[in-house]
Amino acid sequence: MAKDRAFIGLGACPPDRDLATAPMNHSPQAAYDDAVLPDAAALLAELAVRRLATA
C-alpha cells in the first residue's frame, strides 16, 4: 500500500530578526514567532479536511 507524503515549510522567524542571518531551526539560539501558530493550525486543518473529502 502506497503512503502519501508531504513536507510543508511554514516560516516562523520573528519579525525583528533578519531571516538571512537568523540561526537555523536546530540551533540553541533559534527563535520562533508564535504568531504563526493560528495559520499553521488552519493549514493543517484544511489539509485534513481535503484529505478526508477524498477518502
N, C-alpha and C positions, 0 to 999 in steps of 0.2 A: 504494500500500500504506500503510495507516494505521500509525502508530507509537504504541506505548504510552508514556505519560509519567507520571512521578510526582515529587513533591517530598516529602521527609521531613525534618522538623526534629528533631534529637536534641540536647537541651541538654547543654552541656559546661562550664557555668560552675563554677569551683571553689567548694567549699562555704564557703570563708572570704570570699567576695565576695558583695555584695548584688546580686542579679540586676537589681533596679530601677535601680541606679546603675553597674553594671559597663560598661566600654567595649564598644562594638559590635564585631562579629566582625572587621571590616576595619580596626579601629583598631590602631596600633602598640602600644598599651597593653593590648590584649586578651590574656586568659589563658585557657587551657583545661585542664580536668581530664582527664588521660589515663586515669583510671579508667573512663571511658565507652567506651573502645575495645573491650573484650570484648563489651559489649552491642551496640555498633554492628556489629561483625563478625557476631554471632549474628543480628541483624536482617536484614542484607544476605544472609546465607547462607539464612535461612528464606525470604526473598522469592524468591531464585533457585530454591530447591527447589520452591516453589509454582508459579512460572512454568514451570519445566521439566515439572512434572507435567501442565500443561495443553497442552503443545506436541504 
